[in-house]
Amino acid sequence: MKKSEIFKYFKKRLWIPAQVWFEFLKNKDDVANKTVDLYYRLVTSVKSKNDGGYLDKIEKAAEELGKDELDEIKGQFKTFKENVSDNKKHPFLPNANFNEIEHSIEEIQNEIECFQKKVVNFKEVIRSQIASQIQILSTSVDQVKPSIEANFTVGKEYSFSEMIRICEKGAFRYLEKIPPGYMDENGKKGIQKYGDLFLWKQIMDKSKADHLDVLFVTNDVKEDWWDTELKSPRYELLKEFNSICNKLFWSCKFSDFLFYYDSITKSGSKEIFYAIEEAIAIEKDITEKKNESESDLLYKELVEKWISDKTDLKIIREIEKNSEWRVFGNYHIYLANDKIGNTNIIMLNILDTVCYSKVLHSFSNFTFAHDFA
C-alpha cells in the first residue's frame, strides 16, 4: 500500500480542522526531539527519573561485579592460609594445597576484567551507532508536513474573539461534563483546555457549510469522545451534530480506517496489513499512557481531598520520580504549602500488598531532597 493510493482514492475528501493543524505544527518538533531523546536514553537515564540509561547501568554493574565478593574471599583465604601454615603451632595442615584456589581466584579476576573491557568497548560502539542514527534523523527531510499540505484541505481557524466566546460556553459544558473536551480540563491551562471543543465546533462548521456527512478519524477514545460500552461516539455528540448540521457523524480509530479502506478497495496487500499492525501498536501505546495519566490524576484528587479535610495544606506540584527513592509499589510525592508559606512533603504509596515492613521501608530513604530546588 502506498500513501498516494489512499490519497488518490479519497481525492478532495480529506480535510483537517484548523485546531488539529495548529497542534500538529506546535508539537511536531517536540515529537522529533523525543525520537532523538530515545536514542540518548539508551546510554544515559533522564535526570530524576529511573528511565533508560541501560548502558550506563550495565557499565556500573560490571565495574562492581564480584568486587566485594572477591575481596572477601581473598581476605578470608589469606587469613586461613596464615593460620594453618606455621608448623610450629596449631592448627597446622601440612598437606593443604593452596595453589589451585589461588589460581582460580586469579582466573576469575582476569575474566571479570576482560568482561569489563568488553562492556566499555561495546558502549563505545553503540555510542557511535547512536550518533549515526541521530545524524540521519537530523538531516532527514520532513515528509509529513508537505504530504498533508499536498493532499488535505486545512480548515479556517477561529479569531481570538470567536475562541473566547466558545470558551465561555465551554466552561458550562465542562462543568456539566458535556462532551467533548472536559477530560482535558485538569491537564491544560487557559484556552488550551478548550482545544477539543474548538476542534468539534470546526467540524460542525465544515459539515454545515458544505452540507457534508463526516467521518472523524482519531485515536482519542477518552470518555469525553467515545462511549466504550456502545462502541460509538458519545450520544450527546451525535445529537448535537444532527441538530446543528442535519447530517451524519461517524468516528473511528486510524487502524479501523485502514481496515475499512482495505475492505472497500479489496487491495489485500501486505503493506496495508503491516500498516494496520503498526497503527494498532501505536494505539495500544496511547491507551496505556492514557490509563497511566488518568490514574495519576485520580491519585492526586484523592490526596487533595484528604489534605483539604485534615489540614490547611495546598499541593503545589508533584515531584518527578527519583531512582534513589526506594519504595515498594507505585508512589507519588507532592510538595504542599501551608497558609504561611511553609513547604511540606506528602507521599502517597500505592502498595500491591500491605505489610508492616513495606510501610516502614517506604519512609526509610529521604535522598530525594535535592529535587526540591
C-alpha positions as CSV (number, residue, x, y, z in Angstrom):
1,M,0.0,0.0,0.0
2,K,1.3,3.4,-1.0
3,K,0.1,6.6,0.7
4,S,-0.5,8.1,-2.7
5,E,-3.1,5.3,-3.4
6,I,-5.1,6.3,-0.3
7,F,-4.8,10.0,-1.2
8,K,-5.9,9.3,-4.7
9,Y,-8.9,7.2,-3.5
10,F,-10.0,10.0,-1.2
11,K,-9.1,12.8,-3.5
12,K,-10.6,16.2,-2.4
13,R,-12.3,14.5,0.6
14,L,-9.5,14.7,3.2
15,W,-9.9,17.7,5.5
16,I,-8.1,18.8,8.7
17,P,-9.6,21.1,11.2
18,A,-7.6,24.3,11.9
19,Q,-7.2,23.2,15.6
20,V,-5.6,19.9,14.5
21,W,-3.2,21.6,12.1
22,F,-2.3,24.1,14.8
23,E,-1.5,21.4,17.3
24,F,0.4,19.4,14.7
25,L,2.7,22.4,13.9
26,K,3.1,23.2,17.6
27,N,4.1,19.7,18.6
28,K,5.9,18.2,15.6
29,D,9.4,19.4,16.6
30,D,8.9,18.1,20.2
31,V,7.9,14.7,18.7
32,A,11.0,14.7,16.5
33,N,13.2,15.6,19.5
34,K,11.6,12.8,21.6
35,T,12.8,10.3,19.0
36,V,16.4,11.7,19.4
37,D,16.0,11.5,23.2
38,L,15.0,7.8,22.9
39,Y,18.5,7.1,21.4
40,Y,20.3,9.2,24.1
41,R,18.3,7.4,26.8
42,L,19.8,4.1,25.7
43,V,23.0,5.3,27.2
44,T,22.2,7.8,30.0
45,S,19.0,8.0,32.1
46,V,16.9,11.1,32.4
47,K,17.8,13.2,35.4
48,S,15.5,12.5,38.4
49,K,13.9,9.5,36.6
50,N,14.7,5.9,36.5
51,D,14.2,5.9,32.8
52,G,16.6,4.3,30.3
53,G,20.4,4.6,30.9
54,Y,20.8,0.9,30.1
55,L,24.4,1.1,29.1
56,D,25.5,3.3,32.0
57,K,23.8,0.9,34.4
58,I,25.4,-2.1,32.7
59,E,28.9,-0.5,32.9
60,K,28.4,0.5,36.5
61,A,27.2,-3.0,37.4
62,A,30.2,-4.5,35.5
63,E,32.6,-2.3,37.5
64,E,31.2,-3.6,40.7
65,L,30.9,-7.2,39.5
66,G,32.3,-9.6,42.1
67,K,34.4,-6.9,43.7
68,D,33.2,-7.2,47.3
69,E,32.9,-11.0,47.0
70,L,36.4,-11.5,45.6
71,D,37.9,-9.1,48.2
72,E,36.1,-11.1,50.9
73,I,37.3,-14.4,49.6
74,K,40.9,-13.1,49.2
75,G,41.0,-11.8,52.7
76,Q,39.5,-14.9,54.3
77,F,41.7,-17.2,52.2
78,K,44.8,-15.2,53.2
79,T,43.9,-15.4,56.9
80,F,43.1,-19.1,56.6
81,K,46.4,-19.8,54.9
82,E,48.4,-17.9,57.5
83,N,46.6,-19.8,60.3
84,V,47.4,-23.3,59.1
85,S,50.9,-22.8,57.5
86,D,53.1,-22.5,60.6
87,N,54.5,-25.9,61.5
88,K,55.5,-24.7,65.0
89,K,51.9,-24.2,66.2
90,H,48.4,-25.5,65.8
91,P,46.4,-25.6,63.8
92,F,48.8,-26.9,61.1
93,L,47.8,-28.6,57.8
94,P,51.0,-29.9,56.1
95,N,49.1,-31.2,53.0
96,A,46.9,-28.3,52.3
97,N,47.1,-27.3,48.6
98,F,46.5,-23.5,48.2
99,N,47.7,-23.1,44.6
100,E,44.6,-24.4,42.9
101,I,42.3,-21.9,44.8
102,E,44.7,-19.0,44.3
103,H,44.9,-19.8,40.6
104,S,41.1,-19.9,40.3
105,I,40.7,-16.6,42.1
106,E,43.3,-15.1,39.7
107,E,41.4,-16.6,36.7
108,I,38.1,-15.1,37.9
109,Q,39.7,-11.8,38.4
110,N,41.1,-11.8,34.9
111,E,37.8,-12.9,33.4
112,I,36.0,-10.1,35.2
113,E,38.5,-7.5,33.9
114,C,38.2,-8.9,30.4
115,F,34.4,-8.6,30.6
116,Q,34.6,-5.1,31.9
117,K,36.8,-4.1,29.0
118,K,34.3,-5.7,26.6
119,V,31.4,-3.7,28.2
120,V,33.3,-0.4,27.8
121,N,34.1,-1.3,24.1
122,F,30.5,-2.3,23.5
123,K,29.3,1.0,24.9
124,E,31.6,3.0,22.7
125,V,30.5,1.1,19.6
126,I,26.8,1.7,20.5
127,R,27.6,5.4,21.1
128,S,29.0,5.6,17.6
129,Q,25.9,3.9,16.1
130,I,23.6,6.1,18.1
131,A,25.4,9.2,16.8
132,S,25.0,7.9,13.2
133,Q,21.2,7.4,13.7
134,I,20.8,10.8,15.2
135,Q,22.7,12.3,12.3
136,I,20.3,10.6,9.9
137,L,17.3,11.9,11.9
138,S,18.7,15.5,12.0
139,T,19.3,15.6,8.2
140,S,16.2,13.7,7.1
141,V,13.6,15.7,5.2
142,D,10.2,16.2,6.8
143,Q,7.8,14.3,4.6
144,V,4.7,14.5,6.7
145,K,4.0,18.3,6.5
146,P,4.4,18.6,2.7
147,S,2.2,15.4,2.3
148,I,-0.5,17.0,4.4
149,E,-0.3,20.3,2.6
150,A,-0.5,18.5,-0.8
151,N,-3.4,16.2,-0.1
152,F,-5.5,17.7,2.7
153,T,-7.6,20.9,2.9
154,V,-6.9,22.8,6.2
155,G,-9.9,24.4,7.8
156,K,-10.4,28.0,8.7
157,E,-9.1,29.0,12.1
158,Y,-11.1,31.0,14.7
159,S,-10.4,34.5,15.6
160,F,-9.4,35.2,19.2
161,S,-12.8,36.7,19.9
162,E,-14.5,33.6,18.5
163,M,-12.4,31.4,20.7
164,I,-13.3,33.4,23.8
165,R,-17.0,33.0,23.0
166,I,-16.5,29.3,22.7
167,C,-14.5,29.2,26.0
168,E,-17.4,31.0,27.8
169,K,-19.8,28.3,26.7
170,G,-17.2,25.6,27.2
171,A,-16.9,26.5,30.9
172,F,-20.5,25.5,31.3
173,R,-20.1,22.4,29.1
174,Y,-17.1,21.2,31.1
175,L,-18.9,21.9,34.4
176,E,-21.7,19.6,33.3
177,K,-19.4,17.1,31.7
178,I,-20.9,17.7,28.2
179,P,-18.6,16.3,25.6
180,P,-16.1,16.8,24.1
181,G,-13.0,18.1,25.8
182,Y,-13.8,18.1,29.5
183,M,-11.2,15.4,30.2
184,D,-8.5,18.0,29.3
185,E,-9.8,20.4,31.9
186,N,-7.2,19.5,34.6
187,G,-4.2,18.9,32.4
188,K,-4.1,22.2,30.4
189,K,-4.3,25.9,31.1
190,G,-6.1,28.9,29.6
191,I,-7.8,28.4,26.3
192,Q,-5.7,25.3,25.6
193,K,-8.0,23.2,27.6
194,Y,-10.8,24.0,25.1
195,G,-8.8,22.7,22.2
196,D,-11.1,19.7,21.6
197,L,-14.1,21.9,21.8
198,F,-12.6,24.2,19.1
199,L,-12.0,21.1,17.0
200,W,-15.6,19.9,17.4
201,K,-17.0,23.3,16.5
202,Q,-14.8,23.5,13.4
203,I,-16.0,20.0,12.3
204,M,-19.7,21.1,12.6
205,D,-18.9,24.4,10.8
206,K,-17.5,22.4,7.9
207,S,-20.3,20.0,7.7
208,K,-23.0,22.7,7.9
209,A,-21.3,25.0,5.3
210,D,-20.7,22.2,2.7
211,H,-23.7,20.0,3.6
212,L,-21.5,17.0,4.3
213,D,-21.6,13.9,6.4
214,V,-18.4,13.4,8.4
215,L,-16.1,10.5,9.3
216,F,-13.8,11.7,12.1
217,V,-10.6,9.6,12.2
218,T,-9.0,9.9,15.7
219,N,-7.2,7.8,18.3
220,D,-8.7,9.8,21.1
221,V,-11.1,7.4,22.7
222,K,-11.4,9.1,26.1
223,E,-14.8,9.1,27.6
224,D,-15.5,12.7,26.5
225,W,-15.4,11.5,22.9
226,W,-16.2,7.8,23.0
227,D,-18.8,5.5,24.6
228,T,-16.9,2.4,25.4
229,E,-19.9,0.3,26.1
230,L,-21.8,1.2,23.0
231,K,-18.5,1.4,21.0
232,S,-19.7,4.6,19.3
233,P,-19.2,8.4,19.6
234,R,-21.0,9.8,22.7
235,Y,-24.7,10.2,22.2
236,E,-24.5,13.9,23.0
237,L,-22.1,14.4,20.1
238,L,-24.4,12.6,17.7
239,K,-27.4,14.5,18.9
240,E,-25.6,17.9,18.7
241,F,-24.2,17.2,15.3
242,N,-27.5,16.1,13.8
243,S,-29.4,19.1,15.4
244,I,-26.9,21.7,14.1
245,C,-25.8,20.2,10.8
246,N,-28.7,17.8,9.9
247,K,-26.0,15.4,8.8
248,L,-24.5,12.1,9.9
249,F,-21.4,11.8,12.0
250,W,-19.1,8.8,12.5
251,S,-15.8,8.3,14.3
252,C,-13.2,5.6,14.2
253,K,-9.6,4.9,15.1
254,F,-6.9,5.1,12.4
255,S,-6.4,1.3,12.3
256,D,-10.1,0.9,11.7
257,F,-10.0,3.4,8.9
258,L,-7.2,1.5,7.2
259,F,-9.2,-1.7,7.7
260,Y,-12.3,-0.2,6.1
261,Y,-10.3,1.2,3.3
262,D,-8.8,-2.3,2.6
263,S,-12.3,-3.8,2.7
264,I,-13.8,-1.3,0.3
265,T,-10.9,-1.4,-2.2
266,K,-10.2,-5.1,-1.7
267,S,-6.5,-4.5,-2.0
268,G,-5.4,-7.3,0.3
269,S,-1.8,-6.1,0.2
270,K,0.9,-7.0,2.7
271,E,1.7,-3.3,3.0
272,I,-1.7,-2.4,4.4
273,F,-1.6,-5.4,6.7
274,Y,1.7,-4.1,8.2
275,A,0.3,-0.6,8.3
276,I,-2.7,-1.8,10.3
277,E,-0.5,-3.7,12.7
278,E,1.7,-0.6,13.2
279,A,-1.4,1.6,13.8
280,I,-2.7,-0.9,16.4
281,A,0.6,-0.9,18.2
282,I,0.6,2.9,18.4
283,E,-3.0,3.0,19.6
284,K,-2.1,0.4,22.3
285,D,0.8,2.6,23.5
286,I,-1.5,5.7,23.5
287,T,-4.1,3.8,25.6
288,E,-1.5,2.6,28.1
289,K,-0.2,6.1,28.6
290,K,-3.7,7.5,28.9
291,N,-4.6,5.0,31.6
292,E,-1.4,5.8,33.5
293,S,-2.2,9.5,33.2
294,E,-5.8,9.0,34.4
295,S,-4.6,7.0,37.4
296,D,-2.1,9.8,38.3
297,L,-4.9,12.4,38.2
298,L,-7.1,10.2,40.4
299,Y,-4.4,9.7,42.9
300,K,-3.8,13.5,43.1
301,E,-7.5,14.1,43.5
302,L,-7.6,11.6,46.4
303,V,-4.6,13.2,48.1
304,E,-6.0,16.7,47.6
305,K,-9.4,15.6,49.1
306,W,-7.6,14.0,52.1
307,I,-5.4,17.0,52.9
308,S,-8.3,19.5,52.5
309,D,-10.3,17.5,55.0
310,K,-7.4,17.1,57.5
311,T,-5.1,20.1,57.0
312,D,-4.8,23.6,55.6
313,L,-2.2,22.5,53.0
314,K,-2.4,23.0,49.3
315,I,-0.5,20.9,46.8
316,I,2.0,23.0,44.7
317,R,3.3,20.3,42.4
318,E,4.3,16.6,42.1
319,I,8.0,15.8,42.4
320,E,9.4,13.8,39.5
321,K,10.2,10.2,40.4
322,N,13.8,9.6,41.5
323,S,15.6,6.3,41.1
324,E,17.2,6.8,44.5
325,W,13.9,6.9,46.2
326,R,13.3,3.3,47.0
327,V,9.8,2.2,47.9
328,F,7.5,-0.7,47.3
329,G,4.7,-0.4,44.8
330,N,3.6,2.7,42.9
331,Y,4.4,6.0,44.6
332,H,3.8,9.8,44.2
333,I,5.5,12.6,46.2
334,Y,3.9,16.1,46.4
335,L,5.1,19.4,47.6
336,A,2.5,21.4,49.5
337,N,2.4,24.8,51.2
338,D,0.5,25.8,54.3
339,K,-1.1,29.2,54.8
340,I,2.1,30.9,56.0
341,G,4.2,29.5,53.2
342,N,6.0,26.6,54.8
343,T,6.8,23.7,52.4
344,N,5.7,20.2,53.3
345,I,6.2,16.8,51.7
346,I,3.3,14.4,51.1
347,M,3.9,10.9,50.0
348,L,1.3,8.6,48.5
349,N,2.5,5.0,48.3
350,I,0.2,2.5,46.5
351,L,1.1,-1.0,47.7
352,D,0.2,-4.1,45.9
353,T,0.2,-5.9,49.2
354,V,0.2,-4.3,52.6
355,C,2.5,-5.3,55.4
356,Y,4.3,-3.6,58.2
357,S,7.8,-3.9,56.8
358,K,6.8,-2.4,53.4
359,V,5.2,0.6,55.0
360,L,8.3,1.2,57.1
361,H,10.6,0.8,54.1
362,S,8.7,3.5,52.2
363,F,9.8,6.1,54.8
364,S,13.4,4.8,55.1
365,N,15.1,7.0,52.4
366,F,14.9,10.7,52.0
367,T,17.8,11.2,49.5
368,F,15.4,12.9,47.0
369,A,15.6,16.2,48.9
370,H,17.9,17.7,46.1
371,D,14.9,17.5,43.7
372,F,13.1,20.4,45.5
373,A,15.4,23.1,44.3
